[in-house]
Amino acid sequence: MSAEVYHAPVSEPSRNSGLISSQDALRRRTVFLSRLLGLYCIILGLSMAAHKQATVAAITGLVHSPPMLLLAGVFALGAGLAIVLGHNVWSGGALPVVVTLIGWISLIKGVLVLFLSPQADMGVVLGTLQYERLFYLYAGITFIFGVYLTYGGFGSTSHQESSAQPDTK
């Protein structure tokens, strides 16, 4: 029954307005997620840079604590699933693709953290990724992604124009 609501247009104009409405909803979701993720990354990147020793100690403590790794994996999995299920977009410009990639990266990270042993997680974070040695690189990348996403989200004129028009559906 619900499939009929979404796929049974009454006339040609209804189908077109439904398509526009669907595209508009997707644009709004992209703008919201880019703003959310962008501000999150800016704040996280700045905090990382301001408190290197505390951040390195926290990450080191996290990978040495199986219960905390479990929680981190659950949160990463949940965030990744939410983004992938609500915004799995591979076209329409760089911004929606970057948002989708962040969702997939978070999802894969959550799955790996949940299924790898704590020793393997520790080896990846502290060994392979060389978290402490490359710390400022990771903080910088986080900050740059944040600036890009925030600029893309708050600079979106299509979102401002579409939100000013009432939804007639």
Backbone as JSON, one array per atom type, in Angstrom:
{
  "sequence": "MSAEVYHAPVSEPSRNSGLISSQDALRRRTVFLSRLLGLYCIILGLSMAAHKQATVAAITGLVHSPPMLLLAGVFALGAGLAIVLGHNVWSGGALPVVVTLIGWISLIKGVLVLFLSPQADMGVVLGTLQYERLFYLYAGITFIFGVYLTYGGFGSTSHQESSAQPDTK",
  "N": [[0.82, -1.19, 0.0], [1.9, 1.3, 0.81], [3.8, 1.57, -1.17], [2.27, 2.19, -3.38], [1.49, 4.79, -2.81], [3.84, 6.21, -3.17], [4.52, 5.66, -5.83], [2.4, 5.97, -7.63], [1.42, 8.08, -9.76], [-1.03, 10.62, -10.44], [-1.29, 12.27, -12.66], [0.8, 13.54, -15.32], [1.99, 16.09, -14.44], [1.89, 15.69, -11.63], [3.69, 13.61, -11.22], [6.08, 14.81, -11.99], [6.24, 16.91, -10.09], [6.49, 15.38, -7.81], [8.96, 14.22, -8.25], [10.61, 16.47, -8.23], [10.16, 17.27, -5.62], [11.26, 15.08, -4.26], [13.95, 15.29, -5.05], [14.48, 17.78, -3.94], [14.17, 17.2, -1.24], [16.33, 15.49, -0.91], [18.46, 17.25, -1.45], [18.13, 18.97, 0.72], [18.71, 17.21, 2.8], [21.38, 16.63, 2.23], [22.51, 19.17, 2.63], [21.92, 19.59, 5.36], [23.35, 17.41, 6.55], [25.95, 18.0, 5.67], [26.42, 20.41, 6.99], [26.18, 19.59, 9.69], [28.18, 17.49, 9.9], [30.37, 18.98, 9.03], [30.67, 21.13, 10.92], [31.09, 19.56, 13.19], [33.55, 18.3, 12.47], [35.25, 20.55, 12.25], [35.24, 21.56, 14.9], [36.21, 19.29, 16.24], [38.74, 18.94, 14.97], [40.06, 21.35, 15.69], [40.03, 21.09, 18.47], [41.57, 18.78, 18.75], [44.06, 19.74, 17.82], [44.6, 21.69, 19.73], [44.85, 20.24, 22.06], [46.87, 18.1, 22.04], [48.38, 16.13, 23.57], [46.47, 15.2, 25.43], [44.54, 14.19, 23.69], [45.94, 12.17, 22.3], [46.54, 10.53, 24.49], [43.92, 9.83, 25.22], [43.02, 8.4, 22.94], [44.89, 6.35, 22.9], [44.29, 5.17, 25.37], [41.68, 4.38, 24.75], [42.02, 2.4, 22.72], [43.22, 0.49, 24.25], [41.26, -0.43, 25.87], [38.89, -2.76, 25.85], [36.01, -2.59, 26.47], [35.49, 0.15, 25.95], [36.26, 0.29, 23.28], [34.28, -1.3, 22.17], [32.0, 0.32, 22.6], [32.77, 2.56, 21.04], [32.84, 1.37, 18.52], [30.15, 0.63, 18.23], [28.89, 3.16, 18.2], [30.13, 4.32, 15.92], [29.27, 2.52, 13.97], [26.46, 2.91, 14.13], [26.23, 5.67, 13.41], [27.35, 5.58, 10.84], [25.59, 3.78, 9.53], [23.22, 5.28, 9.68], [23.81, 7.5, 8.05], [24.44, 6.24, 5.58], [22.07, 4.82, 5.0], [20.24, 6.92, 4.87], [21.37, 8.68, 3.08], [22.72, 7.78, 0.6], [24.29, 8.7, -1.82], [25.69, 9.05, -4.95], [26.09, 10.89, -6.91], [25.58, 14.2, -8.35], [27.37, 16.16, -7.69], [30.31, 17.15, -5.77], [29.88, 17.57, -2.99], [27.55, 15.99, -2.01], [28.63, 13.46, -2.52], [30.92, 13.38, -0.91], [29.73, 13.52, 1.63], [28.36, 11.06, 1.58], [30.58, 9.31, 1.36], [31.8, 9.74, 3.85], [29.86, 8.61, 5.49], [30.01, 5.88, 4.63], [32.68, 5.31, 5.32], [32.58, 5.61, 8.1], [30.74, 3.58, 8.7], [32.15, 1.26, 7.82], [34.4, 1.47, 9.47], [33.17, 1.17, 12.0], [32.21, -1.5, 11.78], [34.65, -2.89, 11.46], [35.93, -2.27, 13.91], [34.19, -3.55, 15.67], [34.45, -6.23, 14.91], [37.16, -6.92, 14.7], [39.87, -8.04, 16.76], [40.7, -6.62, 19.98], [43.49, -6.32, 20.12], [44.21, -6.25, 17.43], [42.88, -3.91, 16.64], [44.34, -2.09, 18.18], [46.85, -2.39, 17.01], [46.35, -1.4, 14.43], [45.59, 1.32, 14.88], [47.67, 2.43, 16.5], [49.99, 1.39, 15.36], [49.95, 0.82, 12.37], [48.56, 3.13, 11.38], [50.01, 5.04, 12.68], [49.32, 6.93, 14.73], [50.17, 8.77, 16.78], [52.59, 9.86, 15.74], [51.77, 10.97, 13.29], [49.9, 12.78, 14.08], [49.2, 15.6, 13.83], [48.74, 15.77, 11.11], [46.43, 14.18, 10.84], [44.68, 15.72, 12.42], [44.69, 18.08, 10.91], [43.62, 17.19, 8.44], [41.07, 16.46, 9.29], [40.1, 18.97, 10.1], [40.2, 20.39, 7.64], [38.38, 18.92, 6.04], [36.14, 19.55, 7.55], [35.93, 22.35, 7.16], [35.44, 22.41, 4.39], [33.0, 20.95, 4.2], [31.32, 22.48, 5.87], [31.36, 24.98, 4.59], [30.25, 24.21, 2.13], [27.72, 23.39, 3.02], [26.56, 25.63, 4.4], [26.83, 27.51, 2.46], [25.09, 26.88, 0.5], [22.95, 27.88, -1.9], [20.8, 26.75, -3.14], [19.47, 25.35, -1.18], [18.58, 27.4, 0.51], [16.86, 28.79, -1.18], [14.96, 26.79, -1.78], [13.93, 26.18, 0.72], [12.6, 28.43, 1.34], [10.32, 28.35, -0.12], [7.02, 27.18, 0.28], [6.04, 23.79, 0.91], [3.94, 22.23, -1.28], [2.76, 19.8, -1.42]],
  "CA": [[0.0, 0.0, 0.0], [2.73, 2.49, 0.84], [4.47, 1.68, -2.45], [1.34, 2.87, -4.29], [1.51, 6.21, -2.48], [5.05, 6.81, -3.72], [4.74, 5.39, -7.25], [1.19, 6.04, -8.45], [1.07, 9.46, -10.08], [-2.35, 10.83, -11.01], [-1.07, 12.83, -13.98], [2.2, 13.9, -15.6], [2.5, 17.13, -13.54], [2.09, 15.15, -10.28], [4.92, 12.84, -11.19], [7.2, 15.76, -12.02], [6.36, 17.61, -8.82], [7.0, 14.4, -6.86], [10.38, 14.09, -8.53], [11.25, 17.69, -7.74], [10.09, 17.21, -4.17], [12.23, 14.09, -3.82], [15.28, 15.89, -5.23], [14.59, 18.85, -2.97], [14.39, 16.57, 0.07], [17.7, 15.0, -0.91], [19.33, 18.42, -1.3], [18.03, 19.43, 2.12], [19.43, 16.24, 3.64], [22.8, 16.86, 1.97], [22.88, 20.43, 3.29], [21.9, 19.35, 6.81], [24.46, 16.54, 6.95], [27.23, 18.69, 5.47], [26.56, 21.37, 8.09], [26.41, 18.82, 10.92], [29.5, 16.87, 9.86], [31.37, 20.03, 8.9], [30.9, 21.78, 12.22], [31.67, 18.51, 14.04], [34.96, 18.13, 12.1], [35.99, 21.77, 12.6], [35.42, 21.59, 16.36], [37.09, 18.17, 16.61], [40.1, 19.23, 14.5], [40.64, 22.4, 16.53], [40.25, 20.52, 19.8], [42.72, 17.89, 18.64], [45.28, 20.55, 17.71], [44.81, 22.42, 20.98], [45.1, 19.31, 23.17], [47.49, 16.92, 21.45], [48.73, 15.1, 24.55], [45.24, 14.63, 25.98], [43.88, 13.41, 22.63], [46.74, 10.95, 22.1], [46.31, 9.69, 25.67], [42.56, 9.3, 25.16], [42.96, 7.38, 21.88], [45.68, 5.21, 23.38], [43.46, 4.52, 26.39], [40.53, 3.77, 24.07], [42.38, 1.15, 22.05], [43.63, -0.47, 25.27], [40.08, -0.77, 26.67], [37.88, -3.45, 25.04], [34.66, -2.05, 26.6], [35.39, 1.44, 25.26], [36.3, -0.01, 21.85], [32.95, -1.78, 21.81], [31.14, 1.5, 22.5], [33.19, 3.35, 19.88], [32.39, 0.63, 17.34], [28.68, 0.73, 18.15], [28.55, 4.53, 17.78], [30.56, 4.49, 14.53], [28.35, 1.72, 13.16], [25.17, 3.6, 14.1], [26.35, 6.9, 12.61], [27.56, 5.19, 9.45], [24.33, 3.25, 8.99], [22.26, 6.38, 9.53], [24.16, 8.3, 6.87], [24.34, 5.42, 4.38], [20.67, 4.53, 4.71], [19.51, 8.15, 4.58], [22.05, 9.55, 2.12], [23.65, 6.99, -0.21], [24.22, 9.46, -3.06], [26.98, 9.01, -5.65], [26.07, 11.85, -8.02], [25.06, 15.5, -7.94], [28.43, 17.06, -7.25], [31.27, 16.64, -4.78], [29.38, 17.63, -1.62], [26.8, 14.8, -1.62], [29.5, 12.28, -2.56], [31.77, 13.43, 0.29], [28.87, 13.13, 2.76], [28.15, 9.62, 1.47], [31.84, 8.65, 1.69], [31.97, 9.79, 5.31], [28.96, 7.59, 6.02], [30.57, 4.56, 4.38], [33.9, 5.16, 6.13], [32.14, 5.39, 9.48], [30.14, 2.24, 8.76], [33.22, 0.26, 7.72], [35.19, 1.59, 10.7], [32.4, 0.54, 13.07], [32.22, -2.95, 11.58], [36.0, -3.38, 11.76], [36.18, -2.18, 15.36], [33.38, -4.56, 16.34], [34.82, -7.6, 14.55], [38.58, -7.18, 14.94], [40.23, -8.18, 18.17], [41.27, -5.38, 20.53], [44.91, -6.24, 19.77], [44.28, -5.82, 16.03], [42.51, -2.49, 16.64], [45.48, -1.36, 18.73], [47.89, -2.43, 15.99], [45.98, -0.51, 13.32], [45.61, 2.73, 15.29], [48.97, 2.87, 17.02], [51.08, 0.93, 14.5], [49.78, 1.07, 10.95], [48.2, 4.53, 11.13], [51.0, 5.86, 13.38], [48.49, 8.03, 15.19], [50.91, 9.81, 17.51], [53.58, 10.49, 14.87], [51.08, 11.74, 12.24], [48.76, 13.39, 14.76], [48.79, 16.9, 13.26], [48.19, 15.49, 9.79], [45.03, 13.75, 11.05], [43.93, 16.89, 12.9], [44.55, 18.98, 9.77], [42.67, 16.61, 7.49], [39.75, 16.58, 9.92], [39.72, 20.38, 10.04], [39.96, 20.77, 6.23], [37.09, 18.34, 5.67], [35.13, 20.33, 8.24], [35.76, 23.63, 6.47], [34.8, 22.14, 3.1], [31.6, 20.56, 4.4], [30.58, 23.62, 6.43], [31.22, 25.96, 3.52], [29.28, 23.66, 1.19], [26.4, 23.34, 3.63], [26.01, 26.95, 4.68], [26.89, 28.32, 1.25], [24.17, 26.33, -0.48], [21.84, 28.77, -2.23], [19.63, 25.96, -3.53], [18.74, 25.02, 0.05], [17.92, 28.6, 1.01], [15.74, 29.09, -2.07], [13.91, 25.78, -1.69], [13.28, 26.2, 2.03], [11.75, 29.62, 1.4], [9.06, 28.03, -0.79], [6.27, 26.19, 1.04], [5.8, 22.51, 0.29], [2.53, 22.19, -1.66], [2.3, 18.43, -1.49]],
  "C": [[0.86, 1.26, 0.0], [3.49, 2.67, -0.47], [3.59, 2.4, -3.46], [1.35, 4.38, -4.04], [2.7, 6.88, -3.16], [5.13, 6.7, -5.24], [3.51, 5.52, -8.13], [0.81, 7.48, -8.73], [-0.3, 9.54, -10.73], [-2.22, 11.36, -12.43], [0.4, 13.16, -14.14], [2.72, 14.99, -14.67], [2.74, 16.61, -12.12], [3.4, 14.39, -10.19], [6.12, 13.78, -11.2], [7.35, 16.49, -10.7], [6.85, 16.67, -7.73], [8.5, 14.22, -7.01], [11.14, 15.3, -8.0], [11.26, 17.68, -6.21], [11.1, 16.22, -3.6], [13.65, 14.63, -3.95], [15.51, 17.0, -4.22], [14.86, 18.28, -1.57], [15.82, 16.05, 0.18], [18.7, 16.14, -0.76], [19.31, 18.93, 0.14], [18.8, 18.51, 3.05], [20.93, 16.42, 3.46], [23.28, 18.11, 2.7], [22.93, 20.23, 4.8], [23.11, 18.52, 7.25], [25.81, 17.21, 6.74], [27.47, 19.73, 6.56], [26.91, 20.64, 9.39], [27.82, 18.24, 10.95], [30.61, 17.91, 9.77], [31.69, 20.71, 10.22], [31.54, 20.8, 13.21], [33.17, 18.38, 13.75], [35.8, 19.37, 12.44], [36.27, 21.79, 14.1], [36.37, 20.49, 16.8], [38.53, 18.44, 16.19], [40.79, 20.29, 15.35], [40.94, 21.88, 17.94], [41.45, 19.58, 19.8], [44.02, 18.69, 18.64], [45.61, 21.26, 19.02], [45.23, 21.5, 22.13], [45.71, 18.01, 22.68], [47.72, 15.82, 22.47], [47.48, 14.42, 25.12], [44.53, 13.76, 24.95], [44.62, 12.11, 22.38], [46.54, 10.0, 23.27], [44.92, 9.06, 25.64], [42.44, 8.2, 24.11], [43.74, 6.14, 22.29], [44.91, 4.44, 24.45], [42.27, 3.8, 25.78], [40.91, 2.44, 23.45], [42.89, 0.08, 23.03], [42.45, -0.93, 26.13], [39.01, -1.42, 25.8], [36.45, -2.92, 25.24], [34.47, -0.7, 25.89], [35.46, 1.26, 23.75], [34.94, -0.49, 21.36], [31.99, -0.6, 21.65], [31.49, 2.36, 21.29], [32.72, 2.68, 18.59], [30.89, 0.72, 17.15], [28.27, 2.12, 17.67], [28.94, 4.77, 16.32], [29.64, 3.73, 13.59], [27.0, 2.42, 13.03], [25.2, 4.86, 13.25], [26.51, 6.56, 11.13], [26.3, 4.65, 8.81], [23.31, 4.35, 8.75], [22.55, 7.2, 8.27], [23.98, 7.48, 5.59], [22.88, 5.13, 4.02], [19.88, 5.78, 4.33], [20.11, 9.0, 3.48], [23.11, 8.77, 1.35], [23.64, 7.55, -1.63], [25.61, 9.5, -3.7], [27.0, 9.92, -6.87], [25.57, 13.18, -7.48], [26.1, 16.47, -7.44], [29.28, 16.44, -6.15], [30.68, 16.58, -3.38], [28.56, 16.4, -1.23], [27.66, 13.53, -1.62], [30.4, 12.24, -1.33], [30.96, 13.02, 1.52], [28.65, 11.62, 2.75], [29.42, 8.85, 1.83], [32.1, 8.65, 3.19], [31.07, 8.76, 5.98], [29.52, 6.19, 5.84], [31.83, 4.31, 5.2], [33.55, 4.89, 7.58], [31.54, 4.0, 9.66], [31.21, 1.16, 8.74], [34.09, 0.28, 8.97], [34.47, 0.91, 11.87], [32.4, -0.97, 12.98], [33.58, -3.53, 11.93], [36.29, -3.36, 13.25], [35.41, -3.26, 16.1], [33.87, -5.98, 16.08], [36.3, -7.92, 14.71], [38.83, -7.34, 16.43], [40.77, -6.85, 18.68], [42.76, -5.21, 20.18], [45.08, -5.78, 18.32], [43.92, -4.33, 15.91], [43.69, -1.64, 17.12], [46.6, -1.3, 17.7], [47.61, -1.49, 14.84], [46.15, 0.94, 13.73], [47.01, 3.19, 15.67], [50.12, 2.51, 16.1], [50.92, 1.38, 13.06], [49.49, 2.54, 10.66], [49.16, 5.52, 11.79], [50.35, 7.14, 13.92], [49.27, 9.14, 15.88], [51.88, 10.56, 16.6], [52.91, 11.39, 13.83], [49.88, 12.51, 12.8], [48.28, 14.68, 14.09], [48.27, 16.76, 11.83], [46.73, 15.08, 9.9], [44.16, 14.91, 11.53], [43.68, 17.86, 11.75], [43.56, 18.48, 8.74], [41.24, 16.74, 8.02], [39.24, 18.01, 9.8], [39.39, 20.8, 8.6], [38.65, 20.18, 5.72], [35.95, 19.14, 6.31], [34.86, 21.66, 7.56], [35.04, 23.42, 5.15], [33.31, 21.84, 3.27], [30.77, 21.72, 4.94], [30.34, 24.68, 5.37], [30.18, 25.48, 2.51], [27.87, 23.66, 1.74], [25.78, 24.7, 3.86], [26.03, 27.86, 3.46], [25.91, 27.86, 0.18], [23.0, 27.27, -0.72], [20.6, 27.98, -2.61], [18.81, 25.58, -2.3], [17.97, 26.23, 0.55], [16.71, 28.94, 0.14], [14.61, 28.09, -1.9], [13.22, 25.8, -0.33], [12.39, 27.43, 2.19], [10.39, 29.38, 0.75], [8.3, 26.99, 0.02], [6.08, 24.91, 0.24], [4.32, 22.36, -0.01], [1.97, 20.79, -1.71], [1.45, 18.0, -0.36]]
}
